[in-house]
Amino acid sequence: MRNHWSGRLGFILAAVGSAVGLGNIWKFPFITGMNGGGAFVLIYLIAILACGLPILMAEFTIGRHAQKDVVGSFRELTPKSTFWKNIGWLNLIVSFVILSYYGVVAGWTLDYLAKSLTNSFVGRNPEDIAGMFGALVTNPGEQVIWLTVFMGLCLIAVISGVKKGLERWNKVLMPTLFVILAFMAVYAMTTSGAGAGIKFMLYPDFSKLTANGVLEAIGHSFFTLSLAMGAMITYASYMDKNEPIFPVAVRIVFLDTVVAIVAGLAIFPIVFSVGMEPGAGPGLIFKTLPQVFATIPMGGFLAVLFFILLAFAALSSAISLLEVLTAFMIDEKKMDRKKATALMTVLVYLAGIPSALSYSLLADVKLFNGMEVLDSLDYLASNIGLPVGGLLIAVYTGYILDKKISRAEITEEGKSAIMVFNIWFFTIRYIAPLAVLIVFLTKIGIIKA
Ligand code: PHE
C-alpha cells in the first residue's frame, strides 16, 4: 500500500509548500522587473488561469489515478504508446536540472539568514547592501558551503518519509511567511517609491512586452505551480481518492499567485525609492529587501524571521523536487527510501556545483545567450523544458488518456458537477496547448509577432 497524506489538510499544505517557494519571492519579481512590469504581470495571470490551473488539475488526475512516480505514471496509464508512455522522463530530467540550481539560490537565502543573525543590515546604506550580494556570489567557497548545507537539509527532510517528513514543515511556516510578506508590502507603500512601484507592477505597458516575455510568463506559470516537473504528479499519487481535485487546485493556484503579487508589491516600491534598476536580475530581492530591514523599527528581528521563512519556503519546494527523483528510484529501481534519497541528493548536489560557481570561478563560462551557468540553466529549463513538458501533458490528458479516467477523477466518480469537467476538458484540449504552441512558434520566428 502506498503511503498517503494524513487527510485533506496534509495534502493541500504539502502542495502549497511545493508551489510557494523561491519562484514566488525571488524569481517572479526579478523576471517581472526584466520584462517591464505590468504587461508581463497581466500575461502571467492569464497564463496561470489558461495553462497553470488546468494543467495542475491534469497532473492531479494522472498522479492519483496511476499511483506511481512520474515515469511510472505515464507508463501505467498508456502502456501501449511508445511515445506517450515515456514523457515522464522529460519531467524527471527537468526536475533534476531545476533542483540543481534551486539549491544554489536557496543557499543565498541561508547566507542572508546568517547575515541577519549577525545584524549586518541595520544602518547600512543601499550601496553597501547591494554590494553584499555581489560579494557573496563571487565567493566560490561560500557558495559551495551554502549549497552543501541546503542539500543536507533537504536530505534530512525527505529521508524521514512522506507524512512525517514533508507535511509537518508547512503547517505553521507558510502562513507566517505570508503575514510577514504582507507586512513588508504595507511598509513599502509608505516609501517614496510607492507610487512608481505600484504603477510599474500593475499598469500594463504593452510596448515593453516581447514574444520572449510572453514565453517567460508561460514558463513561469509552470515553474511557480511546480508543474511539468513531476512534483504535482508524484504528490497526487499520495492523494486520497475522495479529495475533490478542482477546489483543491483552485486554492493552491490562488495562494501561490497572491504570494507572488504581494512579494512584487513589497519589492518594487523599494526599487524605485532608492533609484535601483528594476531589471537588475537574479539579485533583485537580495539587494532590495534588506534595505527595508536596514531602516524599519525592529528591522534586525524581522530580517531574521523573513529569511528563516524564505529558507523554509525554499526547502518545502526543493523537497518536493527531490521527492520526484526519490519516488522514481523507489518505484522504478526498487531502491529503499533512504538509499534513494541519499543517492539523488548527492547527484543533484554535484550537478549544482557548476551553478554555485557561476559568478566566481566559472564567471567567464557563458552557456546560452551570454548568460552564466545558473542563469542559462534557469532560462533553458523554465522557458523550454517546462513549456514543452506542459504542452505534452495538456495534449496527453486532452487527447491520449482515456476520457473516462479524467472524468472519473475530476468529478469524483460523478459526485460533483460535470460542468467543471467540461470546461476543464475544453481548456486542456484547445486553449492550453494552443497558447503554448503559438507562443513557441512566434518565439522561434515561424509566426511573425
Ligand atoms: N514552485 C516552486 C517555486 O515557486 C519551485 C518548484 C518547481 C518546486 C518545481 C517543485 C517543483 O519556487
Residues whose N, C-alpha, C, O or C-beta is under 5 A from the ligand:
A	BS01	LIG	S18 A19 V20 G21 L22 G23 N24 F223 T224 L225 S226 M229 A231 S317 S320 L321
